[in-house]
Amino acid sequence: MKNEGFRRILLATDGSAQSENAALVAASFAHSSGASVRVAHVWNLEVHHRHGVWDVETRREAEELITNTVKRLRALGAEADGAISRSDNAHVASAIAEAAAHFGADLIVLGSRGLSNWQSLVQHSVSHRVLSTVDCPVLVVSGQTRPAAVGGRRVLLAIAGGDDVVPATRAAIAAASEPGSKVLVLHVPVDVFGVQGFAYVERDEDIRWTLDSALQMLKEAGISAESMAPHAESVARAVADVAAGWDADVIVIESARMGDIGSMLFASVTHDLLHISKTPVLVAQRVKA
């Protein structure tokens, strides 16, 4: 099985430092798979706070942002072009989703300011809104990034099991398109989970099936992989700690995409991980019911 990686990447940018980091990651992914990149910027005339002052972005500023980002991507060896979308502040995520659909993107890359749980709820974090809006894989970048992968990318695949194993592993395979890449499959067992007064204990055979299913897919794709299943009280914290200790370039997680309120009430691993880890997080394609 040939691993070709992602082919059409939409990079959403707003000119922030996080967007600059996201551009580096998008260039790295494009370089390893030969993907084309569409730079999308959502322009609106609403007054907003930027660099300590309140101002309005002009059309010329929006075009310059697109042009400069495209030039940067091309300098990094990526095939890139750009497009401006129009939207008000409340519909930025929808505009990004529409741009991705129009481009036929199989990956969206965007920066995140890493707002706290309460801030992301009140300020309507764009990254969380995008995750709630689209079905395709979304790569969220918050912290400083390293240079493009040389000699392979280190991909941490965190899976829970069930129907999400296949799309999550496919996303990990695409992320590991750089020759020499390695994948660490991580499953944090759920020892006891209270559901309406009932206790659930995850069986050893279920844990093994989850890990073996992912490992088999990776083997068929010709990717070096290993697995581990550490016990921990917090799944998100365990994933973040393993990613840091293993020196992962990217974390791939399953496609649970609750809205902000649902994420806070049900302690979504996706939501928590985006706030505690500085490693780029790739959320796999959503599984449709």
DOMAR-219960 format. One line per 2 residues: number of its first residue (from 1); their letters; for each residue x, y, z negated of C-alpha. Coordinates in pm, 1 decimal. Layout:
DOMAR-219960
NUM = A = X,Y,Z ~ ...;
***
This chain:
DOMAR-219960
1 = MK = 0.0,0.0,0.0 ~ 153.2,332.2,107.0;
3 = NE = 127.7,614.9,-143.8 ~ 72.7,937.6,48.2;
5 = GF = -30.3,1157.7,-243.9 ~ -263.8,1454.3,-216.2;
7 = RR = -305.7,1600.5,132.5 ~ -494.5,1931.1,90.0;
9 = IL = -431.3,2137.9,-221.9 ~ -625.8,2445.9,-322.8;
11 = LA = -422.5,2676.4,-548.1 ~ -642.5,2925.4,-735.7;
13 = TD = -446.1,3231.4,-844.1 ~ -517.1,3553.2,-1031.9;
15 = GS = -162.4,3687.0,-1049.0 ~ -108.6,3581.7,-1411.0;
17 = AQ = 205.2,3412.3,-1545.1 ~ 4.0,3090.9,-1572.5;
19 = SE = -88.2,3116.7,-1204.1 ~ 279.3,3160.9,-1118.9;
21 = NA = 353.2,2838.8,-1307.0 ~ 67.0,2668.2,-1123.0;
23 = AL = 217.1,2777.6,-789.7 ~ 543.4,2599.6,-874.9;
25 = VA = 355.4,2279.4,-956.9 ~ 145.7,2304.7,-639.3;
27 = AS = 463.3,2348.6,-433.0 ~ 617.7,2043.5,-599.6;
29 = FA = 313.0,1827.7,-523.9 ~ 294.9,1958.5,-166.2;
31 = HS = 663.8,1891.1,-109.7 ~ 643.5,1530.4,-229.5;
33 = SG = 341.5,1440.2,-16.2 ~ 361.9,1680.0,278.1;
35 = AS = 35.9,1845.7,172.7 ~ -91.1,2179.3,298.1;
37 = VR = -181.0,2444.0,39.7 ~ -461.1,2698.9,57.9;
39 = VA = -409.1,2991.7,-181.2 ~ -743.6,3121.5,-305.4;
41 = HV = -797.0,3443.8,-496.1 ~ -1138.7,3549.5,-622.7;
43 = WN = -1172.9,3926.4,-577.2 ~ -1444.1,4135.7,-737.6;
45 = LE = -1506.4,4501.2,-807.3 ~ -1606.4,4463.2,-1170.5;
47 = VH = -1402.6,4654.3,-1424.7 ~ -1176.9,4418.0,-1618.5;
49 = HR = -890.3,4426.3,-1867.1 ~ -543.2,4370.0,-1723.1;
51 = HG = -195.5,4451.7,-1853.2 ~ -336.4,4648.8,-2145.6;
53 = VW = -563.4,4877.8,-1942.6 ~ -907.8,4864.5,-1787.6;
55 = DV = -904.9,4882.3,-1409.5 ~ -1054.8,4763.9,-1081.8;
57 = ET = -861.9,4546.1,-837.8 ~ -854.3,4692.0,-487.7;
59 = RR = -885.9,4491.9,-168.8 ~ -526.6,4577.5,-83.9;
61 = EA = -405.5,4443.1,-419.4 ~ -597.8,4121.0,-364.0;
63 = EE = -447.7,4078.0,-17.8 ~ -96.5,4146.9,-147.2;
65 = LI = -140.5,3883.5,-416.8 ~ -243.1,3625.9,-157.6;
67 = TN = 39.9,3724.7,78.3 ~ 309.1,3713.8,-190.6;
69 = TV = 192.9,3376.6,-321.4 ~ 185.1,3227.7,27.9;
71 = KR = 537.1,3358.7,93.6 ~ 658.5,3205.7,-231.1;
73 = LR = 509.0,2866.3,-148.2 ~ 659.4,2870.5,199.5;
75 = AL = 999.2,2960.8,52.0 ~ 964.1,2650.2,-163.9;
77 = GA = 906.4,2440.0,147.1 ~ 527.9,2408.9,137.2;
79 = EA = 291.5,2465.9,428.0 ~ 57.8,2737.9,301.1;
81 = DG = -203.6,2993.6,394.7 ~ -447.2,3205.9,197.2;
83 = AI = -805.5,3323.9,169.1 ~ -994.2,3576.1,-42.9;
85 = SR = -1329.5,3495.5,-201.5 ~ -1579.4,3744.3,-344.9;
87 = SD = -1752.1,3693.6,-678.8 ~ -1849.1,3858.8,-1003.6;
89 = NA = -1679.0,3755.5,-1327.0 ~ -1954.3,3508.3,-1417.1;
91 = HV = -1917.2,3305.5,-1096.6 ~ -1541.4,3276.4,-1044.4;
93 = AS = -1546.3,2897.3,-1095.4 ~ -1824.3,2858.6,-838.9;
95 = AI = -1625.2,3064.2,-589.4 ~ -1320.2,2843.3,-645.4;
97 = AE = -1533.6,2532.2,-599.6 ~ -1677.9,2671.7,-275.3;
99 = AA = -1330.3,2757.4,-144.1 ~ -1211.7,2405.4,-227.5;
101 = AH = -1507.4,2248.7,-48.3 ~ -1456.6,2468.6,258.9;
103 = FG = -1088.7,2371.4,273.8 ~ -1163.7,2004.6,213.3;
105 = AD = -928.7,2002.6,-86.1 ~ -852.7,1673.5,-258.3;
107 = LI = -681.3,1860.5,-545.0 ~ -738.2,2194.9,-715.5;
109 = VL = -446.8,2352.2,-903.5 ~ -497.7,2644.7,-1138.9;
111 = GS = -337.1,2813.4,-1435.8 ~ -485.2,2828.5,-1784.0;
113 = RG = -414.8,3080.8,-2057.5 ~ -463.7,2810.2,-2319.6;
115 = LS = -740.3,2985.0,-2514.7 ~ -849.8,2837.2,-2844.7;
117 = NW = -1170.0,2632.2,-2863.1 ~ -1373.1,2929.8,-2983.6;
119 = QS = -1220.8,3169.1,-2731.3 ~ -1279.9,2930.8,-2441.2;
121 = LV = -1644.8,2907.4,-2543.6 ~ -1697.4,3280.9,-2585.0;
123 = QH = -1479.3,3395.5,-2294.1 ~ -1589.9,3118.9,-2057.3;
125 = SV = -1246.8,2978.3,-1965.5 ~ -1226.3,2951.3,-1586.2;
127 = SH = -1040.1,2620.0,-1603.1 ~ -1317.6,2462.1,-1811.5;
129 = RV = -1584.6,2602.0,-1583.5 ~ -1407.8,2461.8,-1277.2;
131 = LS = -1384.2,2121.3,-1443.1 ~ -1757.1,2132.9,-1509.8;
133 = TV = -1834.6,2237.8,-1150.8 ~ -1628.9,2018.9,-915.3;
135 = DC = -1586.0,1643.2,-870.9 ~ -1237.4,1635.6,-715.4;
137 = PV = -917.1,1607.0,-923.5 ~ -814.5,1928.2,-1101.9;
139 = LV = -459.8,2003.4,-1219.6 ~ -447.8,2257.0,-1504.0;
141 = VS = -114.6,2428.5,-1577.6 ~ -60.6,2635.5,-1890.2;
143 = GQ = 302.0,2625.2,-2008.8 ~ 634.1,2685.1,-1839.0;
145 = TR = 710.5,2435.2,-1566.6 ~ 1030.6,2262.7,-1467.2;
147 = PA = 1185.8,2264.2,-1120.0 ~ 1035.0,2036.9,-856.6;
149 = AV = 1084.3,1669.0,-927.9 ~ 1421.3,1535.3,-813.6;
151 = GG = 1452.4,1159.6,-794.3 ~ 1092.1,1104.6,-894.9;
153 = RR = 812.3,1244.6,-1111.9 ~ 737.1,1111.9,-1461.7;
155 = VL = 361.0,1058.4,-1479.9 ~ 180.7,976.5,-1802.9;
157 = LA = -152.1,805.8,-1727.7 ~ -385.5,817.4,-2029.8;
159 = IA = -687.8,591.4,-1986.4 ~ -974.1,480.2,-2207.2;
161 = GG = -1125.5,205.3,-1994.0 ~ -1444.8,125.9,-1805.5;
163 = DD = -1538.6,282.0,-1471.9 ~ -1282.5,562.6,-1505.7;
165 = VV = -977.8,332.9,-1481.6 ~ -978.6,318.3,-1100.8;
167 = PA = -1010.9,692.3,-1020.1 ~ -765.2,783.0,-1297.0;
169 = TR = -508.8,534.0,-1168.7 ~ -559.2,655.9,-812.0;
171 = AA = -486.1,1009.2,-932.3 ~ -171.1,883.8,-1104.6;
173 = IA = -64.5,708.2,-784.1 ~ -109.0,1030.7,-588.3;
175 = AA = 83.1,1225.0,-854.3 ~ 365.5,969.7,-828.7;
177 = SE = 409.0,1015.0,-452.6 ~ 765.9,1142.2,-498.4;
179 = PG = 1005.0,849.5,-432.4 ~ 1149.1,713.0,-754.5;
181 = SK = 854.3,823.0,-967.4 ~ 760.4,633.0,-1281.7;
183 = VL = 426.9,592.7,-1458.0 ~ 366.0,524.2,-1824.6;
185 = VL = 14.6,387.5,-1880.3 ~ -111.8,492.2,-2223.0;
187 = HV = -421.5,362.2,-2398.5 ~ -499.2,479.7,-2751.2;
189 = PV = -723.2,208.8,-2903.4 ~ -1043.6,313.8,-3074.6;
191 = DV = -1045.1,118.6,-3400.4 ~ -1375.0,233.5,-3543.9;
193 = FG = -1615.3,475.0,-3378.5 ~ -1940.8,560.9,-3548.7;
195 = VQ = -2245.8,559.8,-3322.3 ~ -2576.4,609.7,-3503.6;
197 = GF = -2452.7,418.5,-3805.4 ~ -2295.2,132.2,-3610.0;
199 = AY = -1922.0,57.8,-3611.2 ~ -1735.7,-28.0,-3293.4;
201 = VE = -1401.6,-207.8,-3298.8 ~ -1212.8,-223.6,-2970.3;
203 = RD = -1109.0,-581.2,-2892.3 ~ -754.2,-677.2,-2800.9;
205 = ED = -874.8,-838.3,-2477.6 ~ -1046.2,-513.2,-2373.8;
207 = IR = -728.5,-316.0,-2439.9 ~ -523.9,-564.1,-2238.0;
209 = WT = -773.2,-558.2,-1948.7 ~ -758.9,-178.9,-1934.8;
211 = LD = -379.7,-169.5,-1925.4 ~ -342.9,-463.5,-1685.6;
213 = SA = -596.6,-318.7,-1440.2 ~ -400.0,5.8,-1412.1;
215 = LQ = -64.0,-171.1,-1397.5 ~ -182.5,-397.4,-1115.5;
217 = ML = -297.1,-100.1,-905.3 ~ 34.4,76.8,-963.1;
219 = KE = 228.6,-237.1,-871.4 ~ 33.6,-272.2,-546.2;
221 = AG = 122.0,91.3,-467.8 ~ 489.0,13.0,-520.8;
223 = IS = 526.4,233.6,-828.4 ~ 737.1,143.2,-1129.6;
225 = AE = 516.4,135.7,-1439.8 ~ 504.2,29.1,-1801.6;
227 = SM = 238.1,52.1,-2070.6 ~ 182.1,113.7,-2439.0;
229 = AP = -114.5,122.9,-2677.7 ~ -28.4,312.7,-2997.5;
231 = HA = -288.2,353.0,-3271.0 ~ -359.4,711.6,-3376.6;
233 = ES = -628.5,915.9,-3548.3 ~ -639.1,1173.9,-3267.9;
235 = VA = -634.3,1054.3,-2907.8 ~ -547.6,1398.0,-2769.2;
237 = RA = -264.2,1448.2,-3016.3 ~ -126.7,1101.4,-2942.4;
239 = VA = -130.1,1172.0,-2568.2 ~ 40.2,1509.9,-2615.2;
241 = DV = 306.4,1363.2,-2844.2 ~ 384.4,1070.5,-2613.7;
243 = AA = 403.0,1307.0,-2314.6 ~ 652.3,1527.4,-2497.5;
245 = GW = 859.8,1234.8,-2624.9 ~ 864.7,1059.1,-2285.3;
247 = DA = 944.8,1389.0,-2109.4 ~ 643.8,1362.2,-1876.9;
249 = DV = 613.0,1599.1,-1581.4 ~ 234.9,1561.1,-1570.4;
251 = IV = -41.6,1397.2,-1773.8 ~ -320.0,1223.2,-1582.5;
253 = IE = -643.2,1168.9,-1772.2 ~ -985.7,1031.9,-1694.9;
255 = SA = -1267.4,1240.8,-1559.2 ~ -1483.1,1320.8,-1864.8;
257 = RM = -1584.6,1681.5,-1796.9 ~ -1829.6,1805.6,-2056.8;
259 = GD = -1917.9,2173.8,-2064.7 ~ -1756.8,2391.9,-2329.1;
261 = IG = -2030.7,2341.1,-2589.2 ~ -2040.3,1965.4,-2535.1;
263 = SM = -1662.9,1947.6,-2554.8 ~ -1659.1,2120.5,-2892.6;
265 = LF = -1942.8,1915.9,-3039.5 ~ -1808.2,1579.9,-2923.6;
267 = AS = -1434.4,1651.6,-2956.4 ~ -1368.6,1586.1,-2586.1;
269 = VT = -1017.1,1452.0,-2538.5 ~ -990.5,1649.3,-2214.7;
271 = HD = -1082.9,1973.7,-2387.9 ~ -850.6,1913.8,-2683.2;
273 = LL = -556.9,1808.6,-2468.3 ~ -577.5,2119.9,-2253.1;
275 = HI = -535.0,2328.2,-2568.0 ~ -255.7,2141.3,-2745.8;
277 = SK = -27.0,2024.2,-2464.2 ~ 203.9,2240.5,-2253.5;
279 = TP = 247.0,1960.0,-1999.3 ~ 34.2,2007.8,-1683.2;
281 = VL = -285.1,1802.5,-1711.0 ~ -439.7,1636.1,-1404.6;
283 = VA = -805.6,1545.3,-1458.6 ~ -903.4,1264.5,-1222.9;
285 = QR = -1196.0,1260.5,-982.3 ~ -1532.7,1251.2,-1152.2;
287 = VK = -1716.4,921.2,-1150.7 ~ -2068.5,975.9,-1020.7;
289 = A = -2349.6,788.3,-1190.3;
***
